[in-house]
Amino acid sequence: MDVLMTLEKSANATAAIARGVRPAQFDNPTPRAEWKVEQLMNHLIGNLEYFRARAAGKTPVSRDRRRRPAMTRRSSPCKVLLWQLRRP
């Protein structure tokens, strides 16, 4: 299986779980004790945004300058990243 297909499958599985997360759950703990649900979601989305920017040849936005909360974004960072990586 190629890397892009693996990324897409992983992102789709993660998105299916993320769609079920409600704002009332943002402060819930995760298996990683120091992170709450919202922090984990922001981490996942932030990583996709970082790689999307790199794939487009742009400088990624620093963590301090990202909009919050990432959970409210409507575009799919993974779909854009995959499109950019698949371009010739």
GUDO-385942 format. One record per residue (C-alpha): residue number from 1; residue in three letters; x negated, y negated, z. Coordinates in pm, 1 decimal. Layout:
residues N
<resi = NUM	resn = ala	xx = X	yy = Y	zz = Z> $
...
This chain:
residues 88
<resi = 1	resn = met	xx = 0.0	yy = 0.0	zz = 0.0> $
<resi = 2	resn = asp	xx = -141.4	yy = -338.6	zz = -86.4> $
<resi = 3	resn = val	xx = -200.0	yy = -612.8	zz = 168.5> $
<resi = 4	resn = leu	xx = 71.7	yy = -845.3	zz = 37.5> $
<resi = 5	resn = met	xx = 331.6	yy = -570.3	zz = 43.3> $
<resi = 6	resn = thr	xx = 232.0	yy = -486.9	zz = 401.6> $
<resi = 7	resn = leu	xx = 258.0	yy = -854.4	zz = 501.0> $
<resi = 8	resn = glu	xx = 599.0	yy = -883.3	zz = 339.1> $
<resi = 9	resn = lys	xx = 734.0	yy = -570.2	zz = 508.7> $
<resi = 10	resn = ser	xx = 599.2	yy = -682.1	zz = 846.2> $
<resi = 11	resn = ala	xx = 741.9	yy = -1032.8	zz = 805.9> $
<resi = 12	resn = asn	xx = 1081.8	yy = -896.8	zz = 701.9> $
<resi = 13	resn = ala	xx = 1095.8	yy = -666.9	zz = 1004.0> $
<resi = 14	resn = thr	xx = 992.1	yy = -950.0	zz = 1235.7> $
<resi = 15	resn = ala	xx = 1244.7	yy = -1188.7	zz = 1077.0> $
<resi = 16	resn = ala	xx = 1523.9	yy = -937.7	zz = 1133.3> $
<resi = 17	resn = ile	xx = 1443.6	yy = -940.4	zz = 1505.5> $
<resi = 18	resn = ala	xx = 1388.5	yy = -1318.4	zz = 1517.8> $
<resi = 19	resn = arg	xx = 1728.5	yy = -1388.2	zz = 1362.5> $
<resi = 20	resn = gly	xx = 1887.0	yy = -1228.0	zz = 1667.3> $
<resi = 21	resn = val	xx = 1707.2	yy = -1454.6	zz = 1914.4> $
<resi = 22	resn = arg	xx = 1932.0	yy = -1725.4	zz = 2058.8> $
<resi = 23	resn = pro	xx = 1818.1	yy = -2054.7	zz = 2217.1> $
<resi = 24	resn = ala	xx = 1938.4	yy = -1929.3	zz = 2555.3> $
<resi = 25	resn = gln	xx = 1666.7	yy = -1660.9	zz = 2530.0> $
<resi = 26	resn = phe	xx = 1374.8	yy = -1897.2	zz = 2459.8> $
<resi = 27	resn = asp	xx = 1263.1	yy = -1902.2	zz = 2824.1> $
<resi = 28	resn = asn	xx = 1276.4	yy = -1523.0	zz = 2863.0> $
<resi = 29	resn = pro	xx = 948.8	yy = -1337.8	zz = 2924.3> $
<resi = 30	resn = thr	xx = 777.9	yy = -1121.4	zz = 2661.5> $
<resi = 31	resn = pro	xx = 562.3	yy = -811.2	zz = 2717.9> $
<resi = 32	resn = arg	xx = 267.4	yy = -1053.6	zz = 2720.3> $
<resi = 33	resn = ala	xx = 334.3	yy = -1204.5	zz = 3063.2> $
<resi = 34	resn = glu	xx = 186.1	yy = -1547.2	zz = 2992.6> $
<resi = 35	resn = trp	xx = 414.3	yy = -1610.4	zz = 2692.2> $
<resi = 36	resn = lys	xx = 784.4	yy = -1680.3	zz = 2677.9> $
<resi = 37	resn = val	xx = 1000.3	yy = -1593.0	zz = 2375.0> $
<resi = 38	resn = glu	xx = 982.6	yy = -1943.4	zz = 2224.3> $
<resi = 39	resn = gln	xx = 603.0	yy = -1950.0	zz = 2253.8> $
<resi = 40	resn = leu	xx = 578.5	yy = -1614.6	zz = 2077.5> $
<resi = 41	resn = met	xx = 809.1	yy = -1730.9	zz = 1797.7> $
<resi = 42	resn = asn	xx = 609.1	yy = -2052.1	zz = 1754.2> $
<resi = 43	resn = his	xx = 288.1	yy = -1846.8	zz = 1743.2> $
<resi = 44	resn = leu	xx = 419.8	yy = -1617.1	zz = 1470.8> $
<resi = 45	resn = ile	xx = 556.7	yy = -1901.5	zz = 1259.2> $
<resi = 46	resn = gly	xx = 247.2	yy = -2113.7	zz = 1318.0> $
<resi = 47	resn = asn	xx = 19.6	yy = -1838.8	zz = 1189.1> $
<resi = 48	resn = leu	xx = 224.6	yy = -1805.5	zz = 872.1> $
<resi = 49	resn = glu	xx = 211.9	yy = -2182.9	zz = 822.8> $
<resi = 50	resn = tyr	xx = -165.0	yy = -2179.6	zz = 872.9> $
<resi = 51	resn = phe	xx = -216.4	yy = -1913.1	zz = 605.9> $
<resi = 52	resn = arg	xx = 34.1	yy = -2082.6	zz = 374.5> $
<resi = 53	resn = ala	xx = -166.7	yy = -2405.6	zz = 390.8> $
<resi = 54	resn = arg	xx = -495.3	yy = -2218.8	zz = 334.4> $
<resi = 55	resn = ala	xx = -350.6	yy = -2031.2	zz = 35.6> $
<resi = 56	resn = ala	xx = -245.4	yy = -2365.7	zz = -115.0> $
<resi = 57	resn = gly	xx = -595.1	yy = -2505.0	zz = -63.5> $
<resi = 58	resn = lys	xx = -474.9	yy = -2750.3	zz = 202.5> $
<resi = 59	resn = thr	xx = -597.0	yy = -2823.4	zz = 551.1> $
<resi = 60	resn = pro	xx = -365.3	yy = -2658.2	zz = 803.5> $
<resi = 61	resn = val	xx = -178.1	yy = -2887.2	zz = 1041.4> $
<resi = 62	resn = ser	xx = -327.4	yy = -2868.6	zz = 1389.9> $
<resi = 63	resn = arg	xx = -118.2	yy = -2710.5	zz = 1663.3> $
<resi = 64	resn = asp	xx = -82.8	yy = -3046.5	zz = 1835.0> $
<resi = 65	resn = arg	xx = 76.5	yy = -3204.2	zz = 1526.3> $
<resi = 66	resn = arg	xx = 326.2	yy = -2928.2	zz = 1440.8> $
<resi = 67	resn = arg	xx = 694.9	yy = -3001.2	zz = 1474.4> $
<resi = 68	resn = arg	xx = 871.0	yy = -2832.0	zz = 1763.9> $
<resi = 69	resn = pro	xx = 1047.0	yy = -2606.5	zz = 1804.6> $
<resi = 70	resn = ala	xx = 935.9	yy = -2395.7	zz = 1510.4> $
<resi = 71	resn = met	xx = 1246.3	yy = -2180.0	zz = 1548.2> $
<resi = 72	resn = thr	xx = 1462.6	yy = -2452.2	zz = 1394.5> $
<resi = 73	resn = arg	xx = 1284.2	yy = -2455.9	zz = 1058.9> $
<resi = 74	resn = arg	xx = 1490.4	yy = -2346.7	zz = 763.0> $
<resi = 75	resn = ser	xx = 1222.9	yy = -2259.5	zz = 507.2> $
<resi = 76	resn = ser	xx = 1054.2	yy = -1922.1	zz = 520.7> $
<resi = 77	resn = pro	xx = 680.1	yy = -1969.9	zz = 567.2> $
<resi = 78	resn = cys	xx = 623.4	yy = -1607.3	zz = 471.1> $
<resi = 79	resn = lys	xx = 810.2	yy = -1631.6	zz = 140.7> $
<resi = 80	resn = val	xx = 614.1	yy = -1942.2	zz = 45.7> $
<resi = 81	resn = leu	xx = 285.7	yy = -1780.5	zz = 153.7> $
<resi = 82	resn = leu	xx = 355.7	yy = -1466.0	zz = -47.8> $
<resi = 83	resn = trp	xx = 447.3	yy = -1673.5	zz = -353.0> $
<resi = 84	resn = gln	xx = 123.7	yy = -1869.0	zz = -322.1> $
<resi = 85	resn = leu	xx = -90.2	yy = -1557.9	zz = -277.0> $
<resi = 86	resn = arg	xx = 70.2	yy = -1382.0	zz = -573.9> $
<resi = 87	resn = arg	xx = 8.9	yy = -1668.0	zz = -815.4> $
<resi = 88	resn = pro	xx = -262.6	yy = -1601.5	zz = -1072.8> $
